[in-house]
Amino acid sequence: MWLSRLVPIFLKNIAIISFFILLSTVSAFGGDDEINARLEALEEELLELQLKQSDKVNVTAFDSIRLDFGGFITQTFTSTFNGGSPSKASFDQTNLEFLVGADVTERDSVFVAVGFLRQSDLSSENTATNVRDRVFAKNANRVPGIIMWGKHRFSDLLDVTYGRFIDPWGIINIEHFPPVLLNLNQPQFLRNVNPGNLFGSNTFVPNFLNGVQAHGSKFFGDNQFQYYGYTSNFNGEGSSDFISGTRLSWTFPDNIATLGASYQNGVRDESTRDHYDAFGVDLLVNYKNFLLKSEYIQESISGTSDRESWYLQPSYRYNKWIFFYRYDYIDLDTDIENDSTEQTEHVFGLNYVYTPTIRLRAEYVVNDFELEKDSLGQERDYDNIQASITISF
């Protein structure tokens, strides 16, 4: 103990003696520019040594190998029209996120995403009864800790993540971050049906998990195999209710295509304690300027009907322009045909990547319900347009 405290003091004294020796040399031979520069550098080193070392502190903060700081801001405008409900419009989402990543050692890293969010989600939850209930919810302001994890890398075959991380399900949920998304509205099975309740428990599978995850990859020639395995709580609700799952994927040479499969089961609602099993497959094709994403998911929940959803999203890039279309189908009760929970979205979209850090979007969405009329005989189908901008830094 006494030796660890003595060493910093000894080093500091050596630096001070060297300082005065150099000072006397400068006085004897005049103000040589090179010596003056060395003197200034030694002064800075001495100051840094005094700040870092004392007889009380032998460890300093910010001792990371690499520290990255960035983020993005997104603003969205949405307008609804046609159908039986009145036309409405809102600047419905403002999202500012700060991202921090650090390599603490050669094998350990951390990542944090903290958001400042204002949301006014569009609700279609009760439109089977009366489409006039389709409204923008009241503004909800939140400062959530969106992602917070640490990771230790053992090898290419195994790294372990602990904390709050993105659910490794499918394609779009893994991509997650708005700066890379063609459409800020995720496929229907990944959306929360309760407006104003960010990252709640009504998606098919969680957007985020709180727990521990194992991941690894291996190349077989030019093909890559990846796996994920995890156990967690759903959004931190119910400290004794766990979710477990896995994802396997195979990427073909030159990343031309990736085929994946995901499975998840557990309890996610602390009040009802409903157990569920979810299975999904996905395909991503990446050929020159053409990109195709597609996912299918089927879910069984104890005590209720099965539900399923799938989407198909082709896109084409021409210079700074990206054109895309998404067919998105969802059915929350597969036992009943033409019920109020069966819906199809047709999304016609355009992105303009002004710079690598600035993306503008415009979408026209056709919302088609299998149950065409509400209980009052009013048309349920409607259209909406959405425009957004994301600036990354």
N, C-alpha and C positions, 0 to 999 in steps of 0.2 A: 504493500500500500504506500509506504513512504517513498519507495523508489519511483512509482508512477507519478507521484506529485513532484519529486525532485527533478526529473528529466525535463519537463517543460521550462522550469525556472532556469536550469543550466543552459538550455538552448537559447532562451531569451537573453541571458547574460552574454553568451558568445556573440549573438547578433549585435548587442549594444557595443561590445569591445570592437568588433569589426567595423561598426559604424564610425567610431571615433578614430580608428586607424586610417580609414579612408578619408575622413574629414581632414586629418592632419596632412595627408598626402596632397590633397587638393590645395591646402594652404601653402605648402612648400613649393609646389611646381606651377601654381597659377591655375586659372579656371579653364582647364582643357575641356572641350565640349563632350568628348567621350567619357571622361571621368565624371563630369557633372551628371550625365545621363545615367551612369552606373550608380551614382550616389542617390539619385531620385528613385531608381528601382529598388535600392536597398532600403530606403526609407519606407516605401510601400510594403516591402516584404516584412519589415520590422513591425509596421502597424498591423498587418494581417496576422502575424504571429501573436501579437499582444491581444488581439480580439479573439483569436481561436483558443489560446491557452491561458490558463490561470491555475492557481493552486486549488480551485474548486471544480473547474470544468475541464474534462479531458476529451469530450465528444462534442461535435458541432452539429447543428441542424443543416438540412439541405445537402446531406452527404450522399447524393445520388450520382450515378454514372451519367445519366441523361435525364433531362426534365423538359417536357413539352407542354406548352399551354396554347389552347386555341378555343374555338367555339363557333357558333353560328346564331343568326337571328332570322326568323321566318314570320312573314305576315300573310294572312289568307283573307280573301273576300269571297263570300258565297251568296248566291241569289237563287231562289226557287220560284217556279212559275208553272203554268198549265195545271191540269188536274182540278179537283174540287176545292182545294184549300187556297186561301188568299196568297198572293205573291209576297214574298218576304226576302229581305237582304240583310247581311250583317258582315262587318269585319270580325269574323268569328274566332280567329285564332291568332295570338301573338305568342311567339315562343323564342326565348333567349336561353341558350345553354352554354355553359362553360365546361371545357374538357381539359383534364389534366392527366398526363401520363408520365411515369417515371420508371427507369430501370435502376433498382436499388443495388443489385449485384448483377453478376453475369447471368444468373439464373432466376432472379426474383424481380417482379415488376408489379406496379399498381396502376389502376386507372379509375378516375372519378368523373362523372357527368352530373352536374347540378343545374337544374332548370329554373327559370322564372317564367311561369306560364299564365296566360290569361285566355280562357276558353269559354265559348258560348256555343255548345254543341247543338246540332239540329236533331230534334227528337221526332221519330216516327213511331214511337212505341204504342200509342193508343189509337192509331189511325184506322184500325178495323172498326172501332166504334164511331169515331168522328174525325174526319181528316183535318178539321180545323184545330185539332190538338197538335198538328205539326208546326212547331214553333222553335225558335232559337232559345235555348235555356238562358237563365240569368248568368251574367259574367261570373266566372269562378277564377280566383287568383290563388296560385299555389307556388311554393318554392320547394319542390320535391328533390330528394336525393335519388336521381333516376338510376344511376349505375355506380357501384362502389365495390371494387374487387381487388384482391391480391392474387398473384399467380406465382407458382414455383415450377420451373421447367426442369424435369429430370433428364429428358431426352426427346428426340422427335416422336418417339412412341408414347410419351406420357408427359403431360403437364397438368397441374392441379390448380383449379381456380376456386377461391372461397370468397363469400360475400354476396353481393347483389349483382347479378349478371343477366344478360339477354338470354331468354329461352332459345336454345339452339333447335328451333322447329322450322323446317321447310327452308324457304328462300328469303322472302321479303322480311320476315320478322328478324332474321339474322342480320340483314342489311340495315334495317332500322332507322339509321340517321337520315334526316331530311335532305342534307346536301347531296345525297346520291339517289334519292327516290324520284321516280318519274311522276308519281301521284302521291300526295301527302295522305290521302285517305287509303288506309290499308285495306286489303281484301276483307269482306264482311265477317269472316269467321274470326278475324283478329281485332275487331272493333268492340268497344264497350257499348252495349245497348242502353245503358243508363246515362243520360246526358249529365255533364258536370261532375261525374264520378271517375276521375282519371285513373287509368290502370286498375279498374275494379275487377270483379269476379264473374262477369257475364260473357267474356270471350270464350271460344271453344277451348283454347289453351292459354296459359298466361303469356303476357308479353315479356315479363321478367320473373326471375326466380331468386329466392334467398336461401342459399345453402352452399353445397360443395359440388364441383364438377370435375370429371376426368376427361381429358381429350388427348388425342394423338393422331399421327398420320404416318403413312409409309408409302414409298414409291415402289411400284412393280413395273420396271421399265419406264415408259413415259406415262403410265397410269398412276393415279394417286388415290389411295384409300384413306378415309378419315372416319373417326368415331367420336361420339360424345356419350357420356354416361353421367347421370346426376341424381341427387336426392335433395329435396328442398321443401320449404313451406311456400304456399301460394301467397305471394305478396305480403308475407309476414302475418297473415291472418290464421289464428289457431296454432299456437306454438307446438302442439302435439299432433297436428294433422300434416302428413307428409305427402309429397308428390315425388314419384320416381319416373325416370324415362331414359330413352336412348335415341341416338340418331346415327345412322350409317350412310355414307355417301361414297360414290366412285366417280372420279373425274377422268375422262378420256384424254388422249394426247392432245397437246396444244389448247387445252381447256375448251375444246369444241363442244363438249356436253358433260353435264353432271347429273347423275341419277341418285336420288336419295330416298330414304325411308325413315319415318319417325314413329315412336310409340311412347305413350305416357299414361300413367294411371295414379290414382290416389284419391284423397279427400281434399276439397278446396273450399267448402262452405262450412264455416264453424257452426252456423245455426241449424242447417238442415242435415249436415254430415253426409251429403250425397257422395257416393263413390262413383268414379267415372273411369272409362277406358277410352283413349283416343288413338287412332291409327291414321297415318298419312303417308302419301308418296308424292314425290315432286320431280320435275324435270326442268333443267336449264340448258338451253342451246345457245351457243355463242359463236356465230360464223360471220367473220368480216364485220359489216355494219348492221347485221341482223341479230336480234336478241329475242329469245322466247323464254318466258317463265310460266310454269303451270304447277298448281298444287291441288291435291284432293285430300279431304279429311272426313273421317267418319267417327262419330262419338256416341258411346252408350253411357247413360246415366241411370243409376239405380232409382227405381220408382217412377221413371218417366220414359217418354218415347226417345228413340234414337234420333240423331240429327246429323246432317251432312252438308258439305259445302265444297265447291271447287271453282277455280278460275283458270282462264287462259289469257295470257298477255303477250302478244307479239309487239315488237318495236323495231324501228329502223332509223339509223342516224345518217344524216346528210350534212356534212360540215358541222355547223354549230346547232343545227336543228335536229330534234328527235320527235318522231311521230309514233304514237302508240294507240292501241285499242285494248280494252280489257272486258272480257265476258266474265261476269261474277255471279254465281248462283249460290243461294243458301236456302235450306229447309230445316226449320227447328223442330219439326214433328213429321217424321217420315211415314208415320202410320196413317196420316190423314192427307188426302189429296186436295189441292186447291184451297188450302187453309190460309189464314191471315199471316202465317210466319214464313210463307214461301215467296221468295222475291228474287228477281234478276236485275242486275245493273249492267248497262252498256256504257262504257266510259270511252269517249273519244278525246284524246289528249295530244298536247303539243308542248314541248320544252324548248327553250332557247338558252343555250349555255353561253352567256355573254363572255365570261372568262371562266377559268377553272374554279373560281370561288364565288361566282354569281350565277344563279340559275333562276329563270323565269318560267312559269307554268300557266297553262290555260286548259281547262277541261269542260266538256259538255257531257252531262250524265243523264241518261234515260233510265228512270226507275219504274220497273214493271212488276206489279204485284199479281200473283195468281188469283187472289180474291180481289176482284176488280172494284167492288163497291163497298162502302162502309155500311153500318147498320141503318144509316139515314138515306142510303141510295146515292151518295156522293162519290165521284170518281176518286180512287186512291192513287192511281198512277200520277207521276209528276216528273218534271225535268228540273235540272239545276245546272248552273254554271259556276265554276270556281276559278279564281285567279290567285296566284301566290308568287312570292319571291323569297329566295333564301340566299343570304350572304354569309359566307364562311370567312373565318380569320384564324 
